[in-house]
């Protein structure tokens, strides 16, 4: 299931994430558009510093 941040506003300017054997990211306004794909290691490397700043 695609997930969107609970902090996203009503204007839908955000991305959605699908977690599985890899991580897919898409624009919430264009659900049929292009998607970025990351392996789990790359995704976790991205999230680690982001989580530290929250």
Phi, psi and omega per residue, in radians:
X1 nan 2.331 3.080
X2 -1.207 2.439 -3.121
X3 -2.123 2.434 3.093
X4 -2.109 2.538 -3.127
X5 -1.013 2.425 3.074
X6 -1.206 -0.269 3.133
X7 -1.547 -0.014 -3.128
X8 -1.224 2.568 -3.095
X9 -1.473 3.122 -3.111
X10 -1.237 -0.261 -3.097
X11 -1.475 -0.011 3.086
X12 1.075 0.496 3.061
X13 -1.493 1.315 -3.129
X14 -2.724 -3.141 3.075
X15 -1.981 2.816 3.059
X16 -2.067 2.633 -3.075
X17 -2.191 2.419 3.049
X18 -2.104 2.043 -3.121
X19 -1.676 2.332 3.103
X20 -2.832 -2.452 3.085
X21 -1.188 -0.350 2.950
X22 -2.406 3.068 -3.138
X23 -1.963 2.223 3.073
X24 -1.889 2.477 3.136
X25 -2.262 2.337 3.126
X26 -2.441 2.828 3.066
X27 -1.330 2.218 -3.094
X28 -1.144 -0.388 3.134
X29 -1.456 -0.233 -3.087
X30 -2.373 1.243 -3.028
X31 -1.138 -0.307 3.096
X32 -1.748 0.076 -3.095
X33 -1.441 -2.846 -3.114
X34 -1.137 2.635 3.123
X35 -2.256 2.491 3.028
X36 -1.638 2.505 -3.140
X37 -2.152 2.317 3.133
X38 -2.272 2.477 2.982
X39 -1.311 2.832 -3.034
X40 -1.072 -0.612 3.132
X41 -1.120 -0.786 3.128
X42 -1.136 -0.708 -3.133
X43 -1.117 -0.777 3.120
X44 -1.140 -0.620 3.072
X45 -1.127 -0.604 3.084
X46 -1.232 -0.772 -3.041
X47 -1.257 -0.561 -3.057
X48 -0.930 -0.960 3.139
X49 -1.218 -0.504 3.108
X50 -1.139 -0.787 -3.136
X51 -1.126 -0.612 3.136
X52 -1.129 -0.494 -3.100
X53 -1.508 -0.125 -3.139
X54 -1.473 nan nan
